[in-house]
Amino acid sequence: MGDSSKQIREAARKLFEENKVDLIIGFEDGSLPLRATPCFIRRGEDAERLVWNSFCENNLATYLPKKKGKTGIVAKGCDSRSIVGFLKEKQIERENLVIIGVPCEGMIDRKAVEERLGEREILSVEEGPEEIVVKGTDYEEKMKKEDLLPESCRICTHRNPVLYDVLIGEALEEQKVADPFELIREFEGRTAEERWAYFCGETEKCIRCYACRNACPICYCEACYVDSSEPQWFGKSIESTDTMIFHIVRAFHTTGRCVDCGACIRACPMDVDLRFLNKKIEKDVLELFSFEAGEDPDEPPPLTTYKQDDPEEFIK
Amino acid sequence: MEMHEALQASWEPKIVAFLCNWCSYAGADLAGVGRIQYPPNTRTIRVPCSGRVNPLFILRALQNGADGVLVSGCHPGDCHYLSGNYAARRRFAVFSRLLEYVGIEKGRLHFSWVSAAEAGRFAEVITEVTEEVRKLGPAKRLVKKKVE
């Protein structure tokens, strides 16, 4: 991990020297343990701030649309797939972009660490190749990194960036996942009553802060349906059906676009299971249109195109 | 209790039907001209194309008390705008699965292709949809409660 930080800094410095970028978006150490925070580097000498570790969880692609000038970006697998999405949707231009690709072994889920520690405060964290050591005033605890991965990293099959100009380190071997939609299939097998009860329970937690939308790289629309007052599509309160409609449509808007980076889940302060909707759509899009988001920038998004023999067994 | 049963017995499903101007709407018109009988449970909203139907229209209809929703457009290949119904087909393939997945009963949401010449078919579709929704009873999920 230390090596990667060094290589990212070198690559960044070189890009500034060669005048290839005006800005580099990467990560720097956060002010708290277990945190890395997005940073925006505009001069070669500031490249020292850049780091790479298992806490670089944010999807940096979120910052790309609307950026002027030449931009460099540090991108792991999911970030690069979001970039592919932007290219597909013509939100950014490839020639204005320099992608510093970093193979990623999964980001540590902060909530999982905190859960294990209970009330104990974390003062510092050291990261090794396989494990992290969490230290507080009167304790020191070793935890295996692979036990701390969020579900989206655990079943990730795109650890290497799909698109890059510079690759940091060596490409990793991709994980073999028997069934990425295991949880979804299990949920589909439940009765309508059970599914409805779960959906009600999850949406009930929601406080409609829209953090999921703000963190999501593909929610870049200038005017979002949730903010629209003319027409006002649904109520602004936390009345249960309004919240449900918000969640159904938020998920629907990710159709063929969600790369399962987990940004929405991490942003949610109420632990709403947002992924169970996104992942379902991902599964259906794959089944219905054999389409996977974030693969080929030249392939059109699935809802903007069609085939004459698309499935229509649901139509009378 | 008697009152409740009486209400139940007199309950008729309310179905919002989004009909494409160029086919299903004209099909409905032809059914009327031809005096073909079909249940009076649908409330028609004329749209320029099935591709015009935003999933939010459907959710709003359900939220505001519709017991069922029907979206009907031109047969594949017959779209007035060439590909509107193809786009709608993809969109609703995903959307209808999503609604079912979160627990909305399968029979609340219907889609059909009915051309301007198919008056008999239009009546059949409406009859079929009405019966399916009737079997499910009044919609409860996703219906916004009115503030007294």
Interface residues (C-beta under 8 A of the other chain):
Chain A: F187 E188 A192 E193 E194 R195 W196 A197 Y198 F199 Y225 W233 F234 G235 E239 T241 D242 M244 I245 I248 V249 A251 F252 T255 L277 K280 I281 D284 V285 L288 F289 P302 L303 T304 T305 Y306 Q308 D310 P311 E312 F314 I315 K316
Chain B: P55 L56 L59 R60 Q63 P76 G77 S83 Y86 A87 R89 R90 R91 F92 A93 V94 F95 S96 R97 L98 L99 E100 Y101 V102 G103 I104 E105 K106 H110 F111 S112 W113 V125 E128 V129 R141 L142 V143 K144 K145
